[in-house]
Structures are given as C-alpha cells and as structure tokens.
Amino acid sequence: MALRRTLGFFFNPHDLRRTAASHMTGMGIPRLIVSKLLNHVETGITAVYDRYSYDLEKQRAVRAWGCEIERIASEVEAPRSLESPTHPYLASSVTASPSEEQPVMPH
C-alpha cells in the first residue's frame, strides 16, 4: 500500500517482467530468447527434441538489457539528443570477455 501511495498508481512486480520482455523484443532480441529468460515452458515437438540451453544467447540478451537500462537511467539524469541511437542487439555492441566466444545470432 505504501508503494502505491508513493507512486500514485498500482504497481505489481510482474510489471517488471512484462516491461523487460517488451523492451527486449523491441531491441531486437528474439522472442525465443526472451521466452527462455522468462522461464516459459515451450510446447510442440521441436521443444521436446531441442535440448540446447541457449545460455550464451541469454547472457548476451541480459547484457544488452543491462546496457539499455543504464542508457535509460542516464537519460533521466541528463537527456541525450533525439539523434542518439538506441542500444541495438548486435554482437558488436555486447562484448564477451576475451576467453568467451559469442556465436552469431541467426535472424
């Protein structure tokens, strides 16, 4: 109740999941990867046979989302021009440690 009074509107922690998922897909992160991050259960025959963990893709997505949150937070502190690009979900923008190889995401 205190949070609702402070914010002036109803807030549910589930709103954070929905917001993150919407923004990640808007950034170009594939819906399958977002679904894996949200721990949604897949249905269908392919899901039965596909045992790949998608760990690298999920790590890249989380790093990209973290960068996007930092970008949004910095705009709140000091707005950037409208010409500034948003954070794309590209291998070149999300770097791995030197010992970690990043596979190219299929589109």
C-alpha positions as CSV (number, residue, x, y, z in Angstrom):
1,M,0.0,0.0,0.0
2,A,2.8,2.5,0.8
3,L,4.4,1.9,-2.7
4,R,1.0,2.5,-4.4
5,R,0.5,5.7,-2.4
6,T,4.1,6.9,-3.1
7,L,3.8,6.2,-6.9
8,G,0.2,7.3,-7.2
9,F,-0.7,4.2,-9.2
10,F,-0.9,0.4,-8.8
11,F,2.4,-1.4,-9.2
12,N,2.9,-5.2,-9.3
13,P,6.3,-6.8,-9.5
14,H,5.0,-8.7,-12.6
15,D,5.0,-5.4,-14.3
16,L,8.8,-5.6,-14.3
17,R,8.8,-8.9,-16.2
18,R,6.3,-7.6,-18.8
19,T,8.3,-4.3,-19.2
20,A,11.6,-6.1,-19.6
21,A,10.2,-8.6,-22.1
22,S,8.6,-5.9,-24.2
23,H,11.7,-3.8,-24.3
24,M,14.0,-6.7,-25.1
25,T,11.9,-7.8,-28.1
26,G,11.7,-4.1,-29.1
27,M,15.5,-4.1,-29.0
28,G,15.6,-7.0,-31.5
29,I,16.2,-9.8,-29.1
30,P,14.4,-12.8,-30.5
31,R,11.2,-13.8,-28.8
32,L,12.5,-17.3,-28.2
33,I,15.4,-16.0,-26.1
34,V,13.1,-13.6,-24.1
35,S,10.8,-16.6,-23.5
36,K,13.8,-18.7,-22.2
37,L,14.8,-15.8,-19.9
38,L,11.3,-15.7,-18.5
39,N,11.4,-19.4,-18.0
40,H,8.3,-20.1,-20.1
41,V,7.6,-23.7,-20.9
42,E,7.6,-24.4,-24.7
43,T,5.2,-26.7,-26.3
44,G,5.4,-28.6,-29.5
45,I,7.6,-31.4,-31.0
46,T,10.6,-29.1,-31.5
47,A,10.7,-28.2,-27.8
48,V,10.8,-32.0,-27.0
49,Y,13.9,-32.5,-29.1
50,D,15.7,-29.2,-28.7
51,R,17.8,-29.6,-25.6
52,Y,20.2,-26.7,-26.3
53,S,20.5,-24.4,-23.2
54,Y,20.7,-21.1,-25.1
55,D,23.0,-19.9,-22.3
56,L,25.2,-17.7,-24.5
57,E,22.2,-16.1,-26.1
58,K,20.5,-15.5,-22.8
59,Q,23.8,-14.0,-21.4
60,R,24.0,-11.7,-24.4
61,A,20.4,-10.6,-24.0
62,V,20.8,-9.9,-20.3
63,R,23.9,-7.8,-21.0
64,A,22.1,-5.9,-23.8
65,W,19.2,-5.3,-21.4
66,G,21.5,-4.1,-18.7
67,C,23.1,-1.6,-21.1
68,E,19.7,-0.4,-22.2
69,I,18.7,0.1,-18.5
70,E,21.9,2.1,-18.0
71,R,21.1,4.2,-21.1
72,I,17.6,4.9,-19.9
73,A,18.8,5.8,-16.4
74,S,21.4,8.2,-17.9
75,E,18.7,9.9,-19.9
76,V,16.7,10.6,-16.8
77,E,19.8,12.2,-15.3
78,A,20.9,14.0,-18.4
79,P,18.7,13.8,-21.5
80,R,20.5,12.9,-24.8
81,S,19.6,14.2,-28.2
82,L,16.9,12.5,-30.2
83,E,19.6,11.6,-32.8
84,S,21.4,9.3,-30.3
85,P,21.0,5.7,-31.4
86,T,19.3,3.2,-29.1
87,H,21.2,0.1,-27.9
88,P,21.0,-2.5,-30.7
89,Y,21.1,-6.2,-30.0
90,L,24.2,-6.9,-32.0
91,A,27.3,-8.9,-31.3
92,S,29.5,-5.8,-31.8
93,S,27.6,-3.9,-29.0
94,V,27.6,-6.7,-26.4
95,T,31.2,-7.8,-26.0
96,A,32.2,-11.0,-24.2
97,S,35.3,-11.5,-22.2
98,P,38.4,-12.3,-24.3
99,S,38.1,-16.0,-23.4
100,E,34.4,-16.2,-24.2
101,E,33.3,-16.7,-27.9
102,Q,30.0,-15.3,-29.0
103,P,28.1,-17.2,-31.7
104,V,26.4,-15.1,-34.4
105,M,22.7,-15.0,-33.7
106,P,20.6,-16.2,-36.7
107,H,17.9,-13.7,-37.8
